[in-house]
Amino acid sequence: MGVEAELIEGGGGIFLVCADGRQVYSKKETGRFPERGEVVRAIRGE
């Protein structure tokens, strides 16, 4: 599986992960950084 990642620098503590045009993780919504493997599981739909 190939992955192409893009880092968009911002400010204000924003940490947002999108895959295939959909949001899969938001630090703003959860109030924390993701745990190990959490983003990958979200992308896979687990």
mmCIF file as Biopython writes it, N, C-alpha, C and O atoms, coordinates in Angstrom:
data_model
#
loop_
_atom_site.group_PDB
_atom_site.id
_atom_site.type_symbol
_atom_site.label_atom_id
_atom_site.label_alt_id
_atom_site.label_comp_id
_atom_site.label_asym_id
_atom_site.label_entity_id
_atom_site.label_seq_id
_atom_site.pdbx_PDB_ins_code
_atom_site.Cartn_x
_atom_site.Cartn_y
_atom_site.Cartn_z
_atom_site.occupancy
_atom_site.B_iso_or_equiv
_atom_site.auth_seq_id
_atom_site.auth_asym_id
_atom_site.pdbx_PDB_model_num
ATOM 1   N N  . MET A ? 1  ? 0.856   -1.169 0.000  1.0 0.0 1  A 1 
ATOM 2   C CA . MET A ? 1  ? 0.000   0.000  0.000  1.0 0.0 1  A 1 
ATOM 3   C C  . MET A ? 1  ? 0.899   1.228  0.000  1.0 0.0 1  A 1 
ATOM 4   O O  . MET A ? 1  ? 1.751   1.369  0.877  1.0 0.0 1  A 1 
ATOM 5   N N  . GLY A ? 2  ? 0.721   2.106  -0.960 1.0 0.0 2  A 1 
ATOM 6   C CA . GLY A ? 2  ? 1.487   3.335  -1.019 1.0 0.0 2  A 1 
ATOM 7   C C  . GLY A ? 2  ? 0.778   4.439  -0.265 1.0 0.0 2  A 1 
ATOM 8   O O  . GLY A ? 2  ? -0.449  4.536  -0.266 1.0 0.0 2  A 1 
ATOM 9   N N  . VAL A ? 3  ? 1.575   5.261  0.373  1.0 0.0 3  A 1 
ATOM 10  C CA . VAL A ? 3  ? 1.015   6.369  1.143  1.0 0.0 3  A 1 
ATOM 11  C C  . VAL A ? 3  ? 1.720   7.641  0.733  1.0 0.0 3  A 1 
ATOM 12  O O  . VAL A ? 3  ? 2.947   7.692  0.647  1.0 0.0 3  A 1 
ATOM 13  N N  . GLU A ? 4  ? 0.938   8.653  0.485  1.0 0.0 4  A 1 
ATOM 14  C CA . GLU A ? 4  ? 1.491   9.963  0.185  1.0 0.0 4  A 1 
ATOM 15  C C  . GLU A ? 4  ? 1.000   10.910 1.265  1.0 0.0 4  A 1 
ATOM 16  O O  . GLU A ? 4  ? -0.204  11.131 1.401  1.0 0.0 4  A 1 
ATOM 17  N N  . ALA A ? 5  ? 1.923   11.467 2.032  1.0 0.0 5  A 1 
ATOM 18  C CA . ALA A ? 5  ? 1.568   12.342 3.152  1.0 0.0 5  A 1 
ATOM 19  C C  . ALA A ? 5  ? 1.982   13.773 2.852  1.0 0.0 5  A 1 
ATOM 20  O O  . ALA A ? 5  ? 2.963   14.023 2.153  1.0 0.0 5  A 1 
ATOM 21  N N  . GLU A ? 6  ? 1.217   14.700 3.393  1.0 0.0 6  A 1 
ATOM 22  C CA . GLU A ? 6  ? 1.518   16.119 3.238  1.0 0.0 6  A 1 
ATOM 23  C C  . GLU A ? 6  ? 1.360   16.782 4.600  1.0 0.0 6  A 1 
ATOM 24  O O  . GLU A ? 6  ? 0.328   16.636 5.256  1.0 0.0 6  A 1 
ATOM 25  N N  . LEU A ? 7  ? 2.382   17.507 5.017  1.0 0.0 7  A 1 
ATOM 26  C CA . LEU A ? 7  ? 2.335   18.252 6.270  1.0 0.0 7  A 1 
ATOM 27  C C  . LEU A ? 7  ? 2.001   19.696 5.946  1.0 0.0 7  A 1 
ATOM 28  O O  . LEU A ? 7  ? 2.688   20.351 5.162  1.0 0.0 7  A 1 
ATOM 29  N N  . ILE A ? 8  ? 0.939   20.175 6.560  1.0 0.0 8  A 1 
ATOM 30  C CA . ILE A ? 8  ? 0.556   21.574 6.391  1.0 0.0 8  A 1 
ATOM 31  C C  . ILE A ? 8  ? 0.755   22.235 7.746  1.0 0.0 8  A 1 
ATOM 32  O O  . ILE A ? 8  ? -0.005  22.001 8.686  1.0 0.0 8  A 1 
ATOM 33  N N  . GLU A ? 9  ? 1.779   23.055 7.830  1.0 0.0 9  A 1 
ATOM 34  C CA . GLU A ? 9  ? 2.084   23.695 9.098  1.0 0.0 9  A 1 
ATOM 35  C C  . GLU A ? 9  ? 1.028   24.723 9.451  1.0 0.0 9  A 1 
ATOM 36  O O  . GLU A ? 9  ? 0.529   25.455 8.596  1.0 0.0 9  A 1 
ATOM 37  N N  . GLY A ? 10 ? 0.704   24.758 10.722 1.0 0.0 10 A 1 
ATOM 38  C CA . GLY A ? 10 ? -0.295  25.700 11.199 1.0 0.0 10 A 1 
ATOM 39  C C  . GLY A ? 10 ? 0.079   26.185 12.579 1.0 0.0 10 A 1 
ATOM 40  O O  . GLY A ? 10 ? 1.233   26.084 12.995 1.0 0.0 10 A 1 
ATOM 41  N N  . GLY A ? 11 ? -0.873  26.696 13.265 1.0 0.0 11 A 1 
ATOM 42  C CA . GLY A ? 11 ? -0.638  27.181 14.612 1.0 0.0 11 A 1 
ATOM 43  C C  . GLY A ? 11 ? -1.825  26.890 15.498 1.0 0.0 11 A 1 
ATOM 44  O O  . GLY A ? 11 ? -2.851  26.396 15.031 1.0 0.0 11 A 1 
ATOM 45  N N  . GLY A ? 12 ? -1.692  27.190 16.755 1.0 0.0 12 A 1 
ATOM 46  C CA . GLY A ? 12 ? -2.805  27.035 17.671 1.0 0.0 12 A 1 
ATOM 47  C C  . GLY A ? 12 ? -3.027  25.616 18.143 1.0 0.0 12 A 1 
ATOM 48  O O  . GLY A ? 12 ? -4.098  25.310 18.668 1.0 0.0 12 A 1 
ATOM 49  N N  . GLY A ? 13 ? -2.039  24.725 17.972 1.0 0.0 13 A 1 
ATOM 50  C CA . GLY A ? 13 ? -2.169  23.367 18.470 1.0 0.0 13 A 1 
ATOM 51  C C  . GLY A ? 13 ? -3.079  22.478 17.648 1.0 0.0 13 A 1 
ATOM 52  O O  . GLY A ? 13 ? -3.592  21.482 18.158 1.0 0.0 13 A 1 
ATOM 53  N N  . ILE A ? 14 ? -3.288  22.814 16.390 1.0 0.0 14 A 1 
ATOM 54  C CA . ILE A ? 14 ? -4.152  22.021 15.527 1.0 0.0 14 A 1 
ATOM 55  C C  . ILE A ? 14 ? -3.422  20.755 15.103 1.0 0.0 14 A 1 
ATOM 56  O O  . ILE A ? 14 ? -2.279  20.818 14.652 1.0 0.0 14 A 1 
ATOM 57  N N  . PHE A ? 15 ? -4.076  19.607 15.247 1.0 0.0 15 A 1 
ATOM 58  C CA . PHE A ? 15 ? -3.557  18.334 14.757 1.0 0.0 15 A 1 
ATOM 59  C C  . PHE A ? 15 ? -4.741  17.622 14.128 1.0 0.0 15 A 1 
ATOM 60  O O  . PHE A ? 15 ? -5.611  17.107 14.829 1.0 0.0 15 A 1 
ATOM 61  N N  . LEU A ? 16 ? -4.770  17.597 12.821 1.0 0.0 16 A 1 
ATOM 62  C CA . LEU A ? 16 ? -5.906  17.065 12.072 1.0 0.0 16 A 1 
ATOM 63  C C  . LEU A ? 16 ? -5.378  16.101 11.023 1.0 0.0 16 A 1 
ATOM 64  O O  . LEU A ? 16 ? -4.443  16.432 10.295 1.0 0.0 16 A 1 
ATOM 65  N N  . VAL A ? 17 ? -5.963  14.917 10.937 1.0 0.0 17 A 1 
ATOM 66  C CA . VAL A ? 17 ? -5.544  13.921 9.956  1.0 0.0 17 A 1 
ATOM 67  C C  . VAL A ? 17 ? -6.718  13.641 9.030  1.0 0.0 17 A 1 
ATOM 68  O O  . VAL A ? 17 ? -7.819  13.321 9.478  1.0 0.0 17 A 1 
ATOM 69  N N  . CYS A ? 18 ? -6.465  13.767 7.724  1.0 0.0 18 A 1 
ATOM 70  C CA . CYS A ? 18 ? -7.471  13.455 6.710  1.0 0.0 18 A 1 
ATOM 71  C C  . CYS A ? 18 ? -6.901  12.386 5.782  1.0 0.0 18 A 1 
ATOM 72  O O  . CYS A ? 18 ? -5.702  12.367 5.507  1.0 0.0 18 A 1 
ATOM 73  N N  . ALA A ? 19 ? -7.765  11.503 5.307  1.0 0.0 19 A 1 
ATOM 74  C CA . ALA A ? 19 ? -7.374  10.461 4.360  1.0 0.0 19 A 1 
ATOM 75  C C  . ALA A ? 19 ? -8.465  10.340 3.312  1.0 0.0 19 A 1 
ATOM 76  O O  . ALA A ? 19 ? -9.647  10.247 3.643  1.0 0.0 19 A 1 
ATOM 77  N N  . ASP A ? 20 ? -8.070  10.342 2.061  1.0 0.0 20 A 1 
ATOM 78  C CA . ASP A ? 20 ? -9.025  10.244 0.949  1.0 0.0 20 A 1 
ATOM 79  C C  . ASP A ? 20 ? -10.138 11.272 1.063  1.0 0.0 20 A 1 
ATOM 80  O O  . ASP A ? 20 ? -11.295 10.979 0.759  1.0 0.0 20 A 1 
ATOM 81  N N  . GLY A ? 21 ? -9.791  12.477 1.500  1.0 0.0 21 A 1 
ATOM 82  C CA . GLY A ? 21 ? -10.753 13.565 1.565  1.0 0.0 21 A 1 
ATOM 83  C C  . GLY A ? 21 ? -11.676 13.540 2.767  1.0 0.0 21 A 1 
ATOM 84  O O  . GLY A ? 21 ? -12.587 14.363 2.853  1.0 0.0 21 A 1 
ATOM 85  N N  . ARG A ? 22 ? -11.465 12.607 3.711  1.0 0.0 22 A 1 
ATOM 86  C CA . ARG A ? 22 ? -12.310 12.573 4.906  1.0 0.0 22 A 1 
ATOM 87  C C  . ARG A ? 22 ? -11.454 12.723 6.155  1.0 0.0 22 A 1 
ATOM 88  O O  . ARG A ? 22 ? -10.320 12.249 6.208  1.0 0.0 22 A 1 
ATOM 89  N N  . GLN A ? 23 ? -12.001 13.373 7.132  1.0 0.0 23 A 1 
ATOM 90  C CA . GLN A ? 23 ? -11.306 13.568 8.406  1.0 0.0 23 A 1 
ATOM 91  C C  . GLN A ? 23 ? -11.348 12.265 9.201  1.0 0.0 23 A 1 
ATOM 92  O O  . GLN A ? 23 ? -12.415 11.685 9.403  1.0 0.0 23 A 1 
ATOM 93  N N  . VAL A ? 24 ? -10.172 11.809 9.653  1.0 0.0 24 A 1 
ATOM 94  C CA . VAL A ? 24 ? -10.132 10.569 10.430 1.0 0.0 24 A 1 
ATOM 95  C C  . VAL A ? 24 ? -9.703  10.798 11.872 1.0 0.0 24 A 1 
ATOM 96  O O  . VAL A ? 24 ? -9.914  9.937  12.727 1.0 0.0 24 A 1 
ATOM 97  N N  . TYR A ? 25 ? -9.100  11.957 12.150 1.0 0.0 25 A 1 
ATOM 98  C CA . TYR A ? 25 ? -8.723  12.257 13.535 1.0 0.0 25 A 1 
ATOM 99  C C  . TYR A ? 25 ? -8.597  13.762 13.714 1.0 0.0 25 A 1 
ATOM 100 O O  . TYR A ? 25 ? -8.101  14.465 12.834 1.0 0.0 25 A 1 
ATOM 101 N N  . SER A ? 26 ? -9.051  14.247 14.862 1.0 0.0 26 A 1 
ATOM 102 C CA . SER A ? 26 ? -8.950  15.659 15.192 1.0 0.0 26 A 1 
ATOM 103 C C  . SER A ? 26 ? -8.606  15.819 16.669 1.0 0.0 26 A 1 
ATOM 104 O O  . SER A ? 26 ? -9.367  15.401 17.542 1.0 0.0 26 A 1 
ATOM 105 N N  . LYS A ? 27 ? -7.463  16.422 16.938 1.0 0.0 27 A 1 
ATOM 106 C CA . LYS A ? 27 ? -7.082  16.700 18.326 1.0 0.0 27 A 1 
ATOM 107 C C  . LYS A ? 27 ? -8.060  17.687 18.948 1.0 0.0 27 A 1 
ATOM 108 O O  . LYS A ? 27 ? -8.328  17.620 20.147 1.0 0.0 27 A 1 
ATOM 109 N N  . LYS A ? 28 ? -8.591  18.597 18.150 1.0 0.0 28 A 1 
ATOM 110 C CA . LYS A ? 28 ? -9.552  19.572 18.662 1.0 0.0 28 A 1 
ATOM 111 C C  . LYS A ? 28 ? -10.806 18.879 19.188 1.0 0.0 28 A 1 
ATOM 112 O O  . LYS A ? 28 ? -11.357 19.279 20.213 1.0 0.0 28 A 1 
ATOM 113 N N  . GLU A ? 29 ? -11.254 17.842 18.486 1.0 0.0 29 A 1 
ATOM 114 C CA . GLU A ? 29 ? -12.460 17.123 18.902 1.0 0.0 29 A 1 
ATOM 115 C C  . GLU A ? 29 ? -12.218 16.203 20.098 1.0 0.0 29 A 1 
ATOM 116 O O  . GLU A ? 29 ? -13.081 16.064 20.964 1.0 0.0 29 A 1 
ATOM 117 N N  . THR A ? 30 ? -11.030 15.570 20.142 1.0 0.0 30 A 1 
ATOM 118 C CA . THR A ? 30 ? -10.756 14.607 21.221 1.0 0.0 30 A 1 
ATOM 119 C C  . THR A ? 30 ? -10.076 15.233 22.428 1.0 0.0 30 A 1 
ATOM 120 O O  . THR A ? 30 ? -10.146 14.697 23.534 1.0 0.0 30 A 1 
ATOM 121 N N  . GLY A ? 31 ? -9.408  16.383 22.212 1.0 0.0 31 A 1 
ATOM 122 C CA . GLY A ? 31 ? -8.686  17.041 23.304 1.0 0.0 31 A 1 
ATOM 123 C C  . GLY A ? 31 ? -7.357  16.399 23.635 1.0 0.0 31 A 1 
ATOM 124 O O  . GLY A ? 31 ? -6.772  16.676 24.682 1.0 0.0 31 A 1 
ATOM 125 N N  . ARG A ? 32 ? -6.872  15.530 22.735 1.0 0.0 32 A 1 
ATOM 126 C CA . ARG A ? 32 ? -5.604  14.834 22.979 1.0 0.0 32 A 1 
ATOM 127 C C  . ARG A ? 32 ? -4.979  14.408 21.659 1.0 0.0 32 A 1 
ATOM 128 O O  . ARG A ? 32 ? -5.634  14.391 20.617 1.0 0.0 32 A 1 
ATOM 129 N N  . PHE A ? 33 ? -3.678  14.059 21.729 1.0 0.0 33 A 1 
ATOM 130 C CA . PHE A ? 33 ? -3.021  13.478 20.570 1.0 0.0 33 A 1 
ATOM 131 C C  . PHE A ? 33 ? -3.431  12.010 20.483 1.0 0.0 33 A 1 
ATOM 132 O O  . PHE A ? 33 ? -3.772  11.406 21.500 1.0 0.0 33 A 1 
ATOM 133 N N  . PRO A ? 34 ? -3.402  11.427 19.286 1.0 0.0 34 A 1 
ATOM 134 C CA . PRO A ? 34 ? -3.807  10.030 19.150 1.0 0.0 34 A 1 
ATOM 135 C C  . PRO A ? 34 ? -2.805  9.080  19.809 1.0 0.0 34 A 1 
ATOM 136 O O  . PRO A ? 34 ? -1.614  9.378  19.904 1.0 0.0 34 A 1 
ATOM 137 N N  . GLU A ? 35 ? -3.307  7.943  20.255 1.0 0.0 35 A 1 
ATOM 138 C CA . GLU A ? 35 ? -2.449  6.894  20.789 1.0 0.0 35 A 1 
ATOM 139 C C  . GLU A ? 35 ? -1.801  6.158  19.622 1.0 0.0 35 A 1 
ATOM 140 O O  . GLU A ? 35 ? -2.241  6.271  18.478 1.0 0.0 35 A 1 
ATOM 141 N N  . ARG A ? 36 ? -0.753  5.406  19.930 1.0 0.0 36 A 1 
ATOM 142 C CA . ARG A ? 36 ? -0.041  4.654  18.893 1.0 0.0 36 A 1 
ATOM 143 C C  . ARG A ? 36 ? -1.030  3.755  18.141 1.0 0.0 36 A 1 
ATOM 144 O O  . ARG A ? 36 ? -1.780  2.999  18.758 1.0 0.0 36 A 1 
ATOM 145 N N  . GLY A ? 37 ? -1.024  3.842  16.812 1.0 0.0 37 A 1 
ATOM 146 C CA . GLY A ? 37 ? -1.868  3.014  15.967 1.0 0.0 37 A 1 
ATOM 147 C C  . GLY A ? 37 ? -3.291  3.509  15.780 1.0 0.0 37 A 1 
ATOM 148 O O  . GLY A ? 37 ? -4.024  2.983  14.942 1.0 0.0 37 A 1 
ATOM 149 N N  . GLU A ? 38 ? -3.689  4.508  16.543 1.0 0.0 38 A 1 
ATOM 150 C CA . GLU A ? 38 ? -5.074  4.985  16.489 1.0 0.0 38 A 1 
ATOM 151 C C  . GLU A ? 38 ? -5.434  5.579  15.123 1.0 0.0 38 A 1 
ATOM 152 O O  . GLU A ? 38 ? -6.526  5.334  14.610 1.0 0.0 38 A 1 
ATOM 153 N N  . VAL A ? 39 ? -4.536  6.346  14.545 1.0 0.0 39 A 1 
ATOM 154 C CA . VAL A ? 39 ? -4.810  6.964  13.241 1.0 0.0 39 A 1 
ATOM 155 C C  . VAL A ? 39 ? -4.883  5.894  12.155 1.0 0.0 39 A 1 
ATOM 156 O O  . VAL A ? 39 ? -5.754  5.946  11.287 1.0 0.0 39 A 1 
ATOM 157 N N  . VAL A ? 40 ? -3.974  4.931  12.205 1.0 0.0 40 A 1 
ATOM 158 C CA . VAL A ? 40 ? -3.984  3.859  11.208 1.0 0.0 40 A 1 
ATOM 159 C C  . VAL A ? 40 ? -5.287  3.063  11.306 1.0 0.0 40 A 1 
ATOM 160 O O  . VAL A ? 40 ? -5.878  2.727  10.280 1.0 0.0 40 A 1 
ATOM 161 N N  . ARG A ? 41 ? -5.734  2.762  12.504 1.0 0.0 41 A 1 
ATOM 162 C CA . ARG A ? 41 ? -7.006  2.042  12.677 1.0 0.0 41 A 1 
ATOM 163 C C  . ARG A ? 41 ? -8.176  2.865  12.139 1.0 0.0 41 A 1 
ATOM 164 O O  . ARG A ? 41 ? -9.094  2.320  11.526 1.0 0.0 41 A 1 
ATOM 165 N N  . ALA A ? 42 ? -8.142  4.169  12.369 1.0 0.0 42 A 1 
ATOM 166 C CA . ALA A ? 42 ? -9.218  5.039  11.876 1.0 0.0 42 A 1 
ATOM 167 C C  . ALA A ? 42 ? -9.241  5.065  10.351 1.0 0.0 42 A 1 
ATOM 168 O O  . ALA A ? 42 ? -10.313 5.063  9.745  1.0 0.0 42 A 1 
ATOM 169 N N  . ILE A ? 43 ? -8.077  5.090  9.735  1.0 0.0 43 A 1 
ATOM 170 C CA . ILE A ? 43 ? -8.000  5.094  8.272  1.0 0.0 43 A 1 
ATOM 171 C C  . ILE A ? 43 ? -8.541  3.785  7.724  1.0 0.0 43 A 1 
ATOM 172 O O  . ILE A ? 43 ? -9.232  3.773  6.706  1.0 0.0 43 A 1 
ATOM 173 N N  . ARG A ? 44 ? -8.231  2.691  8.392  1.0 0.0 44 A 1 
ATOM 174 C CA . ARG A ? 44 ? -8.692  1.361  7.935  1.0 0.0 44 A 1 
ATOM 175 C C  . ARG A ? 44 ? -10.166 1.127  8.263  1.0 0.0 44 A 1 
ATOM 176 O O  . ARG A ? 44 ? -10.768 0.175  7.765  1.0 0.0 44 A 1 
ATOM 177 N N  . GLY A ? 45 ? -10.749 1.989  9.096  1.0 0.0 45 A 1 
ATOM 178 C CA . GLY A ? 45 ? -12.147 1.839  9.466  1.0 0.0 45 A 1 
ATOM 179 C C  . GLY A ? 45 ? -12.384 0.816  10.557 1.0 0.0 45 A 1 
ATOM 180 O O  . GLY A ? 45 ? -13.475 0.258  10.668 1.0 0.0 45 A 1 
ATOM 181 N N  . GLU A ? 46 ? -11.369 0.572  11.359 1.0 0.0 46 A 1 
ATOM 182 C CA . GLU A ? 46 ? -11.471 -0.419 12.438 1.0 0.0 46 A 1 
ATOM 183 C C  . GLU A ? 46 ? -12.041 0.200  13.687 1.0 0.0 46 A 1 
ATOM 184 O O  . GLU A ? 46 ? -12.200 -0.483 14.698 1.0 0.0 46 A 1 
#
